[in-house]
Amino acid sequence: MDWQELDRELEQGKIAPVYLFYGNESYLLERALKTLQEKLVPGEVAAFDYQELDGRELTAGTIVLVAATLPALAPRRLVVVKDPAPEILQAGAGELLAYLENPAPTTCLILAVNGSIDKRLKLVRLIQQTGRVVEFLPLKAADLEKWLQREAREEGYILPPAAARALVQASGGDLRLAMNELYKVMTFTGQPGTITPADVEVLVPAAAAQTTIFQLVDALGNRNAALAISSLRRLLEKGEAPLGILAMLARQLRLIYQYHLAADKRALAARLGVRPFVVQKVAAQARNFSLSAAARALEELLKVDTGIKTGQGGAGSLLEKAIWTIIKGEH
C-alpha cells in the first residue's frame, strides 16, 4: 500500500499490529510515524509506552523482547525500529519471524527502512499477511504543487498555481525542502493572504540556489531518479562543471562500495578519513546498492568520464543517461 492508503486507514482508526515502512520520501515516512504516535501514545504517555530504536545496533531477539513488553499506561505501546540491520531483513531471524506470525496485540511495531526492500523476503511477506507494508515514494511535481497549496490553505493562505510551481522548482522536487520554503514565505508575508510568485522570488532568488551537489548525491544514493535528474539539470544551469559533478557522484558510490567490503564497519570513518555521520548515511544508502550494483554504477560513471573527455556526447545527456541506468538497474 502507499502512504495515502495508510492515511485513510489511520483516519478510520484502523491500526495494524506491525508495519514495514520503506522508501525514499523521508518527510512522508516521518509524518506517518508522528501520526501513529499521536494516536497511540499522545502526550505524557509517550514517556512510558513509546520506544524509538536504532535497528543497526539490535538483534532480532532484542526487537522481539521490546515488542513483547506490555504497555504501562496506554492501551498499546508503539515501538519504532529505524534502519533494521540488513541481516535481520534478509535472513529473517527465526524468533522475529515467529513473532510476526502472531504479533502482540498490545504493541504496534514499525520497521522503518530508508530506501528500497526486496518484497520476496519471507519477513516482508509475513508482514503483508499480519500487518501492512507501506511504500513512501517522492511526490510527482503536480502532486507536490497540490500538497503545498493544501498546506498553505490550512494556514489561511492562498497559493496560486504559479507560486506553487515556483516553490517546487526551488526545492528541486524535494518535499521537505519545499515545505521549508513554504513556511519561510508564509512567515515573510506576515499574515494570511495570497502568496505571489514575486514573494517566492524574494526569498528564493534562483531556483537553483537550493539545489546542491549534496542533494544530487543523496538522490542517487537513495535511488530517487526524479530528484537526481532535476538536481543535475539545475546544477548544470548554474554552470557547475560536469566533471566536478561526476567526481562527487563517483566518490559517493566508492564509499558505498568500500562500505560493503569493510570487515569492521565501525572503524570505517577513521580509515576513510570522513565524519561518522557520513558513514551513517552511506550505510543507509548501501541498502539500495549491493556490492556488484555499486561496482556496475562506478563502471557507468567511468563511461561518462571517457565520453565527456573524448567528445562522445553532451555532458548533460551522458550524465543523465548514466544516472538513469544506475538508479533503474538491479540493486
C-alpha positions in Angstrom: 0.0 0.0 0.0 1.1 3.6 -0.3 1.0 6.5 2.2 -2.4 7.7 1.0 -4.0 4.3 1.7 -2.3 4.4 5.1 -3.7 7.9 5.8 -7.2 6.6 5.1 -6.9 3.7 7.4 -5.5 5.7 10.2 -8.3 8.3 9.8 -10.7 5.3 10.2 -8.9 4.2 13.4 -7.5 1.1 11.7 -4.1 0.4 13.2 -2.2 -2.8 12.4 0.0 -4.6 15.0 3.0 -4.4 12.7 4.2 -2.2 9.8 7.1 -2.1 7.4 7.7 1.4 6.2 10.1 1.9 3.3 11.0 4.3 0.5 12.9 7.5 -0.3 10.4 10.1 0.8 11.6 10.6 4.4 9.2 13.5 5.1 6.1 11.4 4.4 7.5 8.5 6.4 8.3 10.6 9.4 4.8 12.2 9.1 3.2 8.8 9.3 5.3 7.9 12.4 4.2 11.1 14.0 0.5 10.4 13.2 0.8 7.0 14.8 2.5 8.4 17.9 -0.3 11.0 18.3 -3.0 8.3 18.0 -1.4 5.6 20.2 0.8 7.3 22.8 -0.1 11.0 23.0 1.3 13.5 25.5 3.0 12.2 28.6 2.1 8.6 27.9 4.8 8.6 25.3 7.5 8.7 28.0 6.3 5.2 29.1 4.9 3.5 26.1 6.9 4.8 23.1 10.3 3.5 22.1 12.4 4.5 19.1 15.4 2.3 18.5 18.4 2.2 16.1 17.9 -1.0 14.3 21.6 -1.2 13.2 22.6 -2.0 16.7 19.8 -4.5 17.5 19.4 -8.2 17.2 16.2 -9.9 16.2 15.8 -11.2 19.8 16.0 -7.7 21.2 13.4 -6.4 18.8 11.1 -9.3 19.9 11.8 -8.6 23.5 10.9 -4.9 23.3 7.8 -5.6 21.1 6.5 -8.2 23.6 6.7 -5.8 26.6 3.3 -4.9 27.9 2.2 -1.2 27.9 2.5 0.8 31.1 -0.2 3.5 30.7 -1.5 3.4 27.1 -3.7 0.6 25.7 -0.9 -0.1 23.2 2.8 0.5 23.0 4.4 2.0 19.9 7.9 0.6 19.0 9.7 2.1 16.1 12.9 0.3 14.8 14.7 2.6 12.4 17.0 1.1 9.8 17.0 -2.6 10.9 20.2 -4.4 10.1 20.3 -5.9 6.6 20.9 -9.4 8.1 17.6 -9.1 10.0 15.6 -8.3 6.9 17.4 -10.7 4.6 17.9 -13.7 6.8 14.6 -13.2 8.7 15.8 -14.4 12.1 13.6 -17.2 13.4 12.4 -15.5 16.6 11.4 -12.4 14.7 9.6 -14.4 12.1 7.8 -16.3 14.8 6.7 -13.0 16.4 5.5 -11.6 13.1 3.3 -14.7 12.6 1.4 -13.8 15.8 2.3 -10.2 16.7 1.4 -8.9 20.2 -2.0 -7.1 20.1 -0.8 -4.7 22.8 2.1 -3.3 20.6 2.3 -1.6 17.3 5.8 -2.5 15.9 7.1 -0.5 13.0 10.3 -1.4 11.0 11.3 1.8 9.1 13.7 1.3 6.2 15.3 4.3 4.3 15.3 3.1 0.7 14.1 0.0 -1.2 13.3 -3.5 0.0 13.2 -6.9 -1.5 9.5 -7.8 -1.5 10.3 -11.5 -2.0 11.8 -11.8 1.5 9.9 -14.0 3.9 9.9 -11.2 6.5 8.2 -8.9 4.1 5.6 -11.5 3.0 4.8 -12.2 6.7 4.2 -8.5 7.5 2.0 -8.3 4.4 -0.2 -11.1 6.0 -0.3 -9.9 9.6 0.2 -6.1 9.1 0.9 -3.5 6.5 3.8 -2.9 4.1 3.8 0.8 3.2 5.9 2.5 0.5 6.8 6.2 0.6 7.6 7.5 -2.8 8.5 11.1 -3.7 5.6 13.1 -5.0 5.4 14.0 -8.6 5.6 17.7 -9.4 1.9 18.1 -9.9 1.1 16.3 -6.7 3.7 18.3 -4.8 2.1 21.6 -6.1 -1.3 20.4 -4.8 0.3 19.4 -1.5 1.8 22.9 -1.0 -1.5 24.6 -1.9 -3.4 22.5 0.6 -0.8 23.1 3.4 -1.0 26.9 2.6 -4.8 26.8 2.6 -4.9 25.1 6.0 -2.8 28.1 7.4 -5.2 30.6 5.8 -3.1 31.4 2.8 -3.8 31.2 -0.9 -1.0 29.7 -3.0 -1.8 30.2 -6.7 -0.5 27.5 -9.2 2.3 29.8 -10.4 3.6 30.4 -6.9 3.3 26.7 -6.1 5.2 25.8 -9.2 8.0 28.3 -8.3 8.3 26.6 -4.9 8.5 23.1 -6.4 11.2 24.3 -8.8 13.1 26.0 -6.0 13.1 22.8 -4.0 14.1 20.5 -6.9 11.1 18.4 -6.2 12.1 17.6 -2.6 9.0 17.7 -0.3 10.9 18.6 2.9 12.7 21.4 1.2 9.5 22.6 -0.5 7.7 22.7 2.9 10.6 24.6 4.5 10.4 27.2 1.7 6.6 27.5 2.0 6.9 28.2 5.8 9.6 30.7 5.0 7.4 32.5 2.5 4.3 32.4 4.9 6.5 33.9 7.7 7.8 36.6 5.3 4.3 37.7 4.3 3.4 38.1 7.9 -0.3 37.4 7.8 -2.7 35.1 5.8 -3.4 36.2 2.3 -2.3 35.4 -1.3 1.3 34.3 -1.9 2.5 35.5 -5.2 5.4 34.3 -7.4 7.1 37.6 -6.6 7.0 36.6 -2.9 8.7 33.4 -3.7 11.4 35.1 -5.8 12.2 37.5 -3.0 13.2 34.6 -0.7 14.4 32.2 -3.3 16.1 34.4 -5.9 17.1 31.5 -8.1 15.5 28.1 -8.1 19.0 26.5 -8.4 20.2 28.2 -5.3 18.7 25.5 -3.1 20.0 22.7 -5.3 23.4 21.5 -4.2 25.7 18.7 -5.3 24.9 17.0 -2.0 21.2 16.9 -2.8 22.1 15.2 -6.1 24.5 12.7 -4.4 21.8 11.8 -1.9 19.2 11.4 -4.6 21.4 9.0 -6.4 22.2 7.1 -3.2 18.5 6.8 -2.4 17.6 5.8 -5.9 15.4 8.8 -6.4 15.5 9.3 -10.2 13.2 12.3 -10.5 15.1 14.3 -7.9 18.5 13.2 -9.1 17.8 14.3 -12.7 16.2 17.6 -11.7 19.1 18.4 -9.4 21.6 17.6 -12.1 19.9 19.9 -14.6 19.8 22.8 -12.1 23.5 22.3 -11.2 24.4 22.4 -14.9 22.2 25.5 -15.4 24.2 27.2 -12.6 27.3 26.5 -14.5 28.7 23.7 -12.3 31.5 21.7 -14.1 30.2 18.3 -15.3 33.5 16.6 -14.4 33.2 18.0 -10.8 29.7 16.7 -10.5 30.9 13.3 -11.9 33.7 13.2 -9.3 31.2 13.7 -6.4 28.9 11.0 -7.7 31.8 8.6 -8.1 33.1 9.5 -4.6 29.7 8.5 -3.0 29.5 5.3 -4.9 33.1 4.4 -4.0 32.1 5.0 -0.3 29.2 2.6 -0.7 31.4 0.0 -2.4 34.0 0.3 0.4 31.3 0.0 3.0 30.3 -3.4 1.6 33.9 -4.5 1.6 34.8 -3.3 5.1 35.1 -6.0 7.7 34.9 -3.5 10.6 32.3 -1.0 9.6 32.5 0.8 12.9 36.1 1.8 12.1 35.3 2.8 8.5 35.0 6.6 9.3 38.6 6.7 10.6 40.0 4.6 7.9 38.4 6.7 5.1 39.0 10.0 6.8 35.3 11.0 6.8 33.0 12.1 9.6 30.8 9.4 11.4 27.6 10.9 10.1 28.9 10.4 6.5 29.3 6.7 7.2 25.8 6.6 8.7 24.4 8.0 5.5 26.5 5.6 3.4 25.3 2.7 5.5 21.6 3.6 4.7 22.3 4.0 1.0 24.3 0.8 0.9 21.0 -1.0 1.4 20.0 0.3 -2.1 23.2 -0.9 -3.8 24.7 -4.4 -3.5 28.4 -4.7 -3.9 28.0 -5.7 -7.5 25.5 -2.9 -8.2 27.9 -0.3 -6.8 30.7 -1.7 -9.0 28.4 -1.5 -12.1 27.5 2.0 -11.1 31.1 3.0 -11.0 31.7 1.5 -14.4 28.8 3.6 -15.8 30.4 6.7 -14.4 33.7 5.7 -15.9 32.0 5.6 -19.3 30.7 9.1 -18.7 34.2 10.3 -17.9 35.5 8.8 -21.1 32.6 10.1 -23.1 33.0 13.7 -21.9 36.7 13.7 -22.5 36.5 12.2 -26.0 33.5 14.2 -27.1 31.1 11.2 -27.5 28.2 13.4 -26.5 26.9 16.3 -24.4 28.0 16.1 -20.8 24.4 16.7 -19.5 22.9 13.9 -21.6 25.7 11.5 -20.7 25.3 12.2 -17.0 21.5 11.8 -17.2 21.7 8.5 -19.0 24.2 7.2 -16.5 22.1 8.3 -13.5 19.0 6.7 -15.0 20.9 3.5 -15.8 22.3 3.3 -12.2 19.1 4.1 -10.4 16.8 1.8 -12.6 19.3 -1.0 -12.7 19.5 -4.1 -10.4 20.0 -3.4 -6.7 
